[in-house]
Each structure stands twice: as structure tokens, then as C-alpha cells.
């Protein structure tokens, strides 16, 4: 008779809800957005990429302050420009 191997029991799924603070745009099926966890104004601002193989990919987090928001928007604008250049090169 074979041995019984115990597999770890799933611990449950945690669902987080986010509010979109700024939508940067979409290029080639990838969307760049700045989000923050819903009803938690002290939680970090997170720059995320939506789409592609992973579906949801956090890129960077920023302090939940006006300065952090400004920095996140500048970083997002730069990332979107870089993504546009890369997409243009890949699609040719």
C-alpha cells in the first residue's frame, strides 16, 4: 500500500479592493494605472500594470501624500512613454 502524502490546506483567498487614483492609458493591451486600497487613505499609492500574462503586476509604491502622488504621476507618465517606444519597436 502506498504512503498518503498530506498536502497543505488552502488558507483562503484575500480579496483587496482598490480605487483608481489616476489612469495613465493603454498601449498594446497593457494598461497603466495608479491605485490605492479602498477606504484606506493611509495605504500606499501603487503604480500597476494591468494585462499581459500576469494580469495584474505592481510596479512601484509611493507614499500616500500629495508629494507621493505627484511623484507617482511623473513616474507613470515616464513609464507610459517608455512602454509606447518599446511597443512601437516590438510591433514593427
Buried (B, 14 or more C-beta within 10 A) or exposed (E): EEEEEEEEEEEEEEEEEBEEBBEBEBBBEBBBBBBBBEEEEEBBBBBBBBBEEEEEEEEBBBEBEEEBBEBBBEBBBEBBEEBEEEBEEEEE
